[in-house]
């Protein structure tokens, strides 16, 4: 019986390539014997699967990566899906391969991108699958045709919130890729310039929606996720704060802030902020998504009241 490379199969979700089999002394003839004996089955001309192995998303995408040839990695929207960035379901399989002049038929990936630049430090291994880094994936997606800028911006914020990227990693990637004149560089440069060095991404789609409402109505931006306190110490982190006035805005989901304990805790926190000299107002997810005018009026009223307070509280 032919001894199959168990370690490789174990590490690669029960997959092995013809090159790997050849590397352990299993030539084309022995490979055919293993297939005929029902031990291996072909997924593509270069990728084989252990007969009877469990099918999984990991096996599916890794087969596409292996089929594209050595040095390939899951990329673009597929990479963001693999990194679990919200808004990117694993529907299509994108694989990037370093352009080396060798023609290899690829049958498993939906899209294979041949790139001049795919250095090793742009690639990670996640759940046994070679995948481009989150920063590289964001730049790849920004360069895709018909990709809406708002979708890229939200992807940047979501990846930032998940601590998959930071200002430093994104600016480093920008410096590496901008020299190549790649598509999407202009968009990513604008996104990073708008965020600045002290940027804090919105913690939720709800916060992003409020931010959009303020900008659309010409209202000055609010700082997000700001710690507030009084003489007795820390009170809590509020969703939005005016950079000058002692005004705080809380944006609450009615689904998660209607339980009795939640309402009591919120009321106590609001009362303490008020006693500390802050004007505190709240908006709900229903207002944000269906009645944006209410959010605008809430912010205007809060700022108006805060402007009339004695100047004894640090904004």
C-alpha positions as CSV (number, residue, x, y, z in Angstrom):
1,X,0.0,0.0,0.0
2,X,1.3,3.5,-0.9
3,X,2.1,5.6,2.2
4,X,0.3,8.9,1.8
5,X,1.8,12.1,3.3
6,X,-0.4,12.2,6.4
7,X,1.2,15.3,7.9
8,X,0.6,17.3,4.7
9,X,-3.0,16.0,4.5
10,X,-3.6,16.9,8.1
11,X,-2.3,20.4,7.8
12,X,-4.1,21.1,4.5
13,X,-7.6,20.0,5.3
14,X,-7.1,16.6,3.6
15,X,-5.7,18.1,0.4
16,X,-2.4,17.5,-1.3
17,X,-0.9,18.7,-4.6
18,X,0.8,16.6,-7.3
19,X,4.0,18.5,-6.6
20,X,3.8,17.6,-2.9
21,X,3.2,14.0,-3.7
22,X,6.2,14.0,-6.1
23,X,8.3,15.6,-3.3
24,X,7.7,12.6,-1.1
25,X,8.4,10.0,-3.8
26,X,4.8,9.4,-5.1
27,X,5.1,9.7,-8.8
28,X,2.3,10.0,-11.4
29,X,1.9,6.2,-11.7
30,X,1.5,5.7,-7.9
31,X,-0.9,8.6,-7.7
32,X,-3.1,6.9,-10.2
33,X,-3.0,3.7,-8.2
34,X,-4.0,5.6,-5.0
35,X,-6.9,7.1,-6.9
36,X,-7.9,3.7,-8.3
37,X,-7.8,2.2,-4.9
38,X,-10.2,4.9,-3.6
39,X,-7.7,6.6,-1.3
40,X,-7.5,9.8,-3.2
41,X,-9.8,11.7,-5.5
42,X,-9.0,14.5,-8.0
43,X,-10.3,18.0,-7.3
44,X,-8.4,19.4,-10.2
45,X,-5.4,18.2,-12.3
46,X,-3.0,19.5,-9.6
47,X,-5.1,19.1,-6.4
48,X,-6.2,15.8,-4.8
49,X,-8.5,15.2,-1.8
50,X,-8.4,12.3,0.7
51,X,-11.4,10.1,-0.2
52,X,-14.2,10.4,2.4
53,X,-12.8,13.6,4.0
54,X,-15.2,16.1,5.4
55,X,-16.1,19.0,3.1
56,X,-15.7,22.5,4.6
57,X,-15.3,26.1,3.6
58,X,-11.6,25.8,4.5
59,X,-11.1,22.8,2.2
60,X,-13.0,24.6,-0.5
61,X,-10.9,27.8,-0.5
62,X,-7.6,26.1,0.2
63,X,-8.2,23.8,-2.9
64,X,-8.6,27.0,-5.0
65,X,-5.4,28.4,-3.5
66,X,-3.4,25.2,-4.1
67,X,-4.7,24.9,-7.6
68,X,-3.4,28.4,-8.5
69,X,0.1,27.3,-7.8
70,X,2.9,27.9,-5.3
71,X,2.9,31.3,-3.7
72,X,-0.8,31.9,-4.1
73,X,-3.1,33.3,-1.4
74,X,-6.8,33.9,-0.8
75,X,-7.4,37.6,-1.6
76,X,-9.8,40.5,-2.3
77,X,-13.4,40.0,-1.0
78,X,-12.7,36.4,-0.2
79,X,-9.8,37.4,2.1
80,X,-12.0,39.9,4.0
81,X,-14.6,37.1,4.3
82,X,-12.0,34.8,5.7
83,X,-10.8,37.4,8.2
84,X,-14.5,37.7,9.2
85,X,-15.0,41.3,8.3
86,X,-18.7,42.1,8.3
87,X,-20.3,42.7,4.9
88,X,-18.3,40.2,3.0
89,X,-19.9,36.7,2.7
90,X,-17.8,34.0,1.1
91,X,-19.6,33.8,-2.2
92,X,-16.8,34.0,-4.8
93,X,-13.3,32.7,-4.4
94,X,-10.6,35.2,-5.3
95,X,-7.0,34.1,-5.4
96,X,-3.9,36.2,-6.0
97,X,-0.7,34.6,-7.5
98,X,2.6,36.2,-8.1
99,X,3.1,36.7,-11.8
100,X,6.1,34.5,-12.9
101,X,5.6,33.9,-16.6
102,X,4.5,30.3,-16.1
103,X,1.1,29.5,-17.5
104,X,-1.0,27.3,-15.2
105,X,-4.6,26.3,-15.9
106,X,-6.6,27.2,-12.8
107,X,-10.0,25.6,-12.5
108,X,-11.2,26.0,-8.9
109,X,-11.0,29.8,-8.1
110,X,-13.7,32.1,-9.5
111,X,-11.1,34.8,-10.1
112,X,-7.3,34.4,-10.2
113,X,-5.4,37.7,-10.0
114,X,-1.8,37.6,-11.3
115,X,0.1,40.4,-9.6
116,X,3.7,41.6,-9.9
117,X,3.8,42.3,-6.2
118,X,2.8,39.7,-3.6
119,X,5.7,39.6,-1.0
120,X,5.7,37.0,1.8
121,X,5.0,39.6,4.4
122,X,1.6,40.4,2.7
123,X,0.5,36.8,3.3
124,X,-0.7,35.1,6.5
125,X,-2.0,31.6,7.3
126,X,-5.4,31.6,8.9
127,X,-7.1,28.3,9.7
128,X,-4.6,26.6,7.5
129,X,-5.3,28.8,4.5
130,X,-2.7,31.2,3.0
131,X,-4.6,34.5,2.9
132,X,-3.4,38.1,2.2
133,X,-3.2,40.3,5.3
134,X,-6.3,42.4,6.1
135,X,-4.5,45.6,5.1
136,X,-3.6,44.1,1.7
137,X,-7.1,42.8,1.2
138,X,-8.6,46.3,1.8
139,X,-6.4,47.8,-0.9
140,X,-7.2,44.9,-3.3
141,X,-10.9,45.5,-2.8
142,X,-10.5,49.2,-3.2
143,X,-9.0,48.5,-6.7
144,X,-11.9,46.3,-7.8
145,X,-14.1,47.6,-10.6
146,X,-17.6,48.7,-9.6
147,X,-16.7,48.7,-5.9
148,X,-18.6,51.5,-4.1
149,X,-16.3,53.8,-2.1
150,X,-18.8,53.7,0.9
151,X,-18.4,49.9,1.0
152,X,-14.6,50.2,1.2
153,X,-14.8,52.9,3.9
154,X,-17.1,50.7,6.0
155,X,-14.8,47.7,5.5
156,X,-11.8,49.8,6.7
157,X,-13.8,50.8,9.8
158,X,-14.9,47.3,10.5
159,X,-11.4,45.9,10.1
160,X,-10.0,48.7,12.3
161,X,-12.6,47.9,15.0
162,X,-11.7,44.3,14.9
163,X,-8.1,45.3,15.4
164,X,-7.1,43.6,12.1
165,X,-5.6,46.8,10.9
166,X,-4.5,50.1,12.3
167,X,-3.4,53.5,11.0
168,X,0.2,52.3,11.0
169,X,-0.4,49.1,9.0
170,X,-2.6,50.8,6.5
171,X,-0.2,53.7,5.9
172,X,2.7,51.2,5.6
173,X,0.7,49.3,2.9
174,X,-0.1,52.6,1.1
175,X,3.6,53.4,0.9
176,X,4.4,49.9,-0.5
177,X,1.7,49.8,-3.1
178,X,1.5,53.4,-4.2
179,X,4.8,53.2,-6.0
180,X,3.2,50.7,-8.3
181,X,0.4,52.9,-9.5
182,X,-2.2,50.3,-8.5
183,X,-6.0,51.0,-8.9
184,X,-7.6,51.9,-5.7
185,X,-4.7,53.9,-4.3
186,X,-6.4,57.2,-4.8
187,X,-9.5,56.0,-2.9
188,X,-7.5,54.5,-0.1
189,X,-5.3,57.6,0.3
190,X,-8.5,59.7,0.6
191,X,-10.0,57.4,3.2
192,X,-6.8,57.5,5.3
193,X,-6.4,61.3,5.0
194,X,-10.0,61.8,6.1
195,X,-9.4,59.6,9.2
196,X,-6.2,61.2,10.4
197,X,-3.6,59.9,12.9
198,X,-6.0,59.9,15.9
199,X,-8.9,58.3,14.2
200,X,-11.3,56.0,16.2
201,X,-13.6,54.0,13.9
202,X,-17.3,53.8,14.6
203,X,-18.1,50.9,16.9
204,X,-21.3,50.0,14.9
205,X,-23.3,50.6,11.8
206,X,-25.6,52.7,14.0
207,X,-22.8,55.1,14.9
208,X,-21.7,55.3,11.3
209,X,-25.3,56.2,10.3
210,X,-25.4,59.1,12.8
211,X,-22.1,60.3,11.6
212,X,-23.5,60.3,8.0
213,X,-26.6,62.2,9.1
214,X,-24.6,64.9,10.8
215,X,-22.3,65.4,7.7
216,X,-25.3,65.4,5.3
217,X,-27.0,68.2,7.2
218,X,-23.9,70.3,7.5
219,X,-23.4,69.9,11.3
220,X,-20.0,69.9,12.8
221,X,-18.6,66.5,13.5
222,X,-18.7,64.9,17.0
223,X,-15.9,63.0,18.6
224,X,-16.7,59.3,19.1
225,X,-16.2,56.9,22.0
226,X,-15.2,59.5,24.6
227,X,-14.6,58.7,28.3
228,X,-16.4,61.1,30.6
229,X,-16.0,61.5,34.4
230,X,-16.6,63.7,37.4
231,X,-14.8,64.4,40.7
232,X,-15.6,60.9,41.9
233,X,-14.0,59.3,38.8
234,X,-14.9,57.6,35.6
235,X,-18.6,57.7,34.6
236,X,-18.5,55.8,31.4
237,X,-17.8,56.0,27.7
238,X,-20.3,57.9,25.6
239,X,-21.0,57.4,21.9
240,X,-20.5,61.1,20.8
241,X,-19.1,64.2,22.4
242,X,-18.8,67.8,21.1
243,X,-15.1,68.7,20.8
244,X,-15.8,72.2,22.4
245,X,-19.1,72.2,24.3
246,X,-20.1,70.0,27.3
247,X,-22.6,68.1,25.1
248,X,-22.9,64.3,25.0
249,X,-25.0,62.2,22.6
250,X,-25.9,58.6,23.3
251,X,-27.2,56.4,20.4
252,X,-29.1,53.5,21.7
253,X,-30.6,50.4,20.1
254,X,-34.1,49.9,21.3
255,X,-33.6,46.2,21.1
256,X,-30.7,46.2,23.6
257,X,-31.7,49.1,25.8
258,X,-35.3,48.4,26.8
259,X,-34.7,45.8,29.5
260,X,-35.4,47.1,33.1
261,X,-31.8,46.8,34.2
262,X,-30.6,48.5,31.1
263,X,-32.9,51.5,31.5
264,X,-32.0,51.9,35.2
265,X,-28.3,51.8,34.4
266,X,-28.7,54.2,31.6
267,X,-30.7,56.6,33.7
268,X,-28.2,56.5,36.5
269,X,-25.3,57.2,34.1
270,X,-27.2,60.1,32.4
271,X,-28.1,61.6,35.8
272,X,-24.5,61.5,36.9
273,X,-23.3,63.1,33.7
274,X,-25.9,65.8,34.1
275,X,-24.8,66.4,37.7
276,X,-21.2,66.8,36.4
277,X,-22.4,69.6,34.1
278,X,-22.9,67.8,30.8
279,X,-25.9,68.2,28.6
280,X,-26.8,64.7,27.6
281,X,-29.3,63.7,24.9
282,X,-30.2,60.3,23.4
283,X,-31.2,59.1,20.0
284,X,-32.4,55.7,19.0
285,X,-31.7,53.3,16.1
286,X,-35.3,53.9,14.9
287,X,-34.6,57.7,14.7
288,X,-31.2,57.1,13.0
289,X,-32.6,54.8,10.3
290,X,-36.1,56.1,9.8
291,X,-36.3,59.7,11.2
292,X,-32.9,61.3,10.7
293,X,-34.5,64.8,11.3
294,X,-35.0,63.8,14.9
295,X,-31.3,63.2,15.3
296,X,-30.5,66.5,13.7
297,X,-32.9,68.4,16.1
298,X,-31.6,66.4,19.1
299,X,-28.0,67.4,18.3
300,X,-28.9,71.1,17.7
301,X,-30.9,71.3,20.9
302,X,-28.1,69.7,22.9
303,X,-25.5,72.1,21.5
304,X,-27.7,75.1,22.1
305,X,-28.3,74.2,25.7
306,X,-24.6,73.4,26.2
307,X,-23.5,76.7,24.8
308,X,-25.6,78.5,27.5
309,X,-24.0,76.6,30.4
310,X,-21.4,78.3,32.6
311,X,-17.8,77.4,31.4
312,X,-16.9,75.1,34.3
313,X,-16.9,71.8,32.5
314,X,-14.2,70.5,30.2
315,X,-15.8,69.3,26.9
